[in-house]
Amino acid sequence: MKTRRAIGLGAVLCGVALAGAGSALAQSKQPHSVRGDQVFAVTDPSSVAHFGCELRSFSGPGLPCYGPDAIRKAYGLDSIIASGTDGTGQTIVIIDAYGSPTLAADLATFDSVFGLPAPPSLQQIRMPGSTPFDFTSNNQLGWAEETSLDVQWAHAIAPGANIILVAAATNNDDDMLAAQEYAINQQLGSIISESFGESELALMQLGNVGQAIFDANEKSYKKAVAKQISVLVSSGDDGSAGFDVNGVEQAVPVANYPASSPNVTTVGGTNLFFGANGKANPNGAYLGELVWNDGFGAGGGGVSLQFSVPDYQEGVKQLNPTSTGRGYPDVAYNAGVFGGVIVRLGFLGGASGFYLFGGTSASAPQWAGITALVNQRSKHPAGFLNKSLYKLGKLGQLQPLMHDITQGDNSLDGVPGYPAAAGWDFATGWGTPSAGMVDALVRDNNGSN
C-alpha cells in the first residue's frame, strides 16, 4: 500500500486510508474508494453546514468536503430533483463484494442528517457461498466502506430510485462476475454501478486464464447492452499507473479493467471547487474543476492494450488517428479526497461515524443516479450511454452543456499521464455533468436529436 501526501491544492493535512490504492493480486477486484478523516458535526444550529469540513478553506489546514446539497448544486441537479425528477420508478443495482452489516441503518442515518427521504426500496442480496461478515478482515471492512459510499451517494443523487445491492461472496473475479451475471440475467434494474477494477496488464500476463476473464466479462457486458441496461464503472484511483501480475508498479501507463471495456460507460475523477470566498460552502457556487490528482490518488484514464478503438470513438479528437486502443474515461465527476463527500460508517465499533471519502468510487454511483433521472424523464431506459454521449460529443453538442475540464493531468508515482484538454480527453472524457447535459441525453433517448 502506497503512502501519498497531498500536493498542489493547499496545505492539506489528513490521515488517509488508501482503500483503493496500491498493488492487487491478479484475478481479484479492488474497490476504488479512498477514505479520509472522520468528520464532526457543526454545533452552531444556525450554520448552513452539517459538518465542519463543509466550510473549510481551500488553502488549508484540513480537507474541505461536500454534502448532497453542494454536489447537487455544483452539477445543476438541484433544480431537476426539485422539479420531481428524482429517479422515481427506476432501480439502481450496485455490485460490490461482501456487502455491509449496517447498510440500512447507515443509509437511514445519512438520510436523517441530510434531510433526504428513504428510498422506496433498499435490498441487499448476498450471493450463494457468502459467509457471515468478518469484522476482523480488513478486506471485508474495505468493501463495506465501498458499499456504504456507493449506496449513500447513488441515493443522494436519485432519492426516488430503488436500490439493490448485489454482494458477491468474495472479491475474486469469478464471484464478482457471478454477482454481475445475476443482476443482468434477472434484470434487477436498468442501471448497474460498479466501482472496482484490476490491472489490464496483470490479466494479460496470465495468458489464457486472463483472456478467459476478459471474455466472460465482455460477454456479460454485451448482454447488458442488449437488454438496455446502463453499466457505469469507475476509472480507478491510480491515474495512469498500474501493476504487473506480480503487483509491481510499472514505469509506463497501464490501463485498468473493466474501466477499459468498450461496453461500459467509464467515469473518471476531478477535484471540484464549490463554495465562496476561498472556502467550501453548501450555499456557494461552482468555482471550477481540475483533473483529480491531489496526492491521495488520481483519476484513472488512458489507452487499452486489450481492446481496439470502438466504433463510437472513431473520429474523436485526440483519439484518432494515433490511438490504437479504447480510450477512457468517457465522462467524469468529483472524486477528490480534497473536496471529498461525506459517508456514514456504522460497522467500525467505537470509531463508527461520518467520514470523508474520495476516489472514483464516488463518481460511478452518482452517474448511476444521474442515469436514473434521465430514464425517469425519458420514460424508458437509456441503455448504453456511450452511444448518445459520443454522438452528441462529435456533433459539438456536449461541450457547451458540460463542465469541460481543461486543467490538470493524471500522472502519478512518476508514471507519465494524460492532460486534460478541450473536448474529449484521456483524463476526464467529455467532462462533468450539468442540467443541460441531462436534458440533452433525454432528448437523444427520445429520438429528438
C-alpha positions, 0 to 999 in steps of 0.5 A: 500500500502506497503512502501519498501526501497531498500536493498542489491544492493547499496545505492539506493535512489528513490521515488517509486510508488508501482503500483503493490504492496500491498493488492487487493480486491478479484475478481479484477486484479492488474497490476504488474508494479512498477514505479520509478523516472522520468528520464532526458535526457543526454545533452552531444550529444556525450554520448552513453546514452539517459538518465542519469540513463543509466550510473549510478553506481551500488553502488549508489546514484540513480537507474541505468536503461536500454534502448532497446539497453542494454536489447537487448544486455544483452539477445543476441537479438541484433544480431537476430533483426539485422539479420531481425528477428524482429517479422515481420508478427506476432501480439502481443495482450496485455490485460490490463484494461482501456487502455491509452489516449496517447498510440500512441503518447507515443509509437511514442515518445519512438520510436523517442528517441530510434531510433526504427521504428513504428510498422506496426500496433498499435490498441487499442480496448476498450471493450463494457461498457468502459467509457471515461478515468478518469484522476482523478482515480488513478486506471485508471492512474495505468493501463495506466502506465501498458499499456504504459510499456507493449506496449513500451517494447513488441515493443522494443523487436519485432519492426516488430510485430503488436500490439493490445491492448485489454482494458477491461472496468474495472479491475474486473475479469469478464471484464478482462476475457471478454477482454481475451475471445475476443482476443482468440475467434477472434484470434487477434494474436498468442501471448497474454501478460498479466501482472496482477494477484490476490491472489490464496488464496483470490479466494479460500476463496470465495468458489464457486464464486472463483472456478467459476473464476478459471474455466472460466479462465482455460477454456479460457486458454485451448482454447488458447492452442488449437488454438496455441496461446502463453499466457505469464503472469507475476509472480507478484511483491510480491515474495512469499507473498500474501493476504487473501480475506480480503487483509491481508498479510499472514505469509506463501507463497501464490501463485498468479493467473493466474501466477499459471495456468498450461496453461500459460507460467509464467515469473518471475523477476531478477535484471540484471547487464549490463554495465562496470566498476561498472556502467550501460552502453548501450555499456557494457556487461552482468555482471550477474543476481540475483533473483529480490528482491531489496526492491521495490518488488520481483519476484513472484514464488512458489507452487499452492494450486489450481492446481496439478503438470502438466504433463510437470513438472513431473520429474523436479528437485526440483519439484518432488517428494515433490511438490504437486502443479504447480510450477512457474515461468517457465522462467524469465527476468529483472524486477528490479526497480534497473536496471529498463527500461525506459517508456514514460508517456504522460497522467500525465499533467505537470509531463508527461515524461520518467520514470523508471519502474520495476516489472514483468510487464516488463518481460511478454511483452518482452517474448511476443516479444521474442515469436514473433521472434521465430514464425517469424523464425519458420514460424508458431506459437509456441503455448504453450511454456511450452511444448518445454521449459520443454522438452528441460529443462529435456533433459539438453538442456536449461541450457547451452543456458540460463542465469541460475540464481543461486543467490538470493531468493524471500522472502519478508515482512518476508514471507519465499521464494524460492532460486534460484538454478541450473536448474529449480527453484521456483524463476526464472524457467529455467532462462533468455533468450539468442540467443541460447535459441531462436534458440533452441525453433525454432528448437523444433517448427520445429520438429528438436529436 
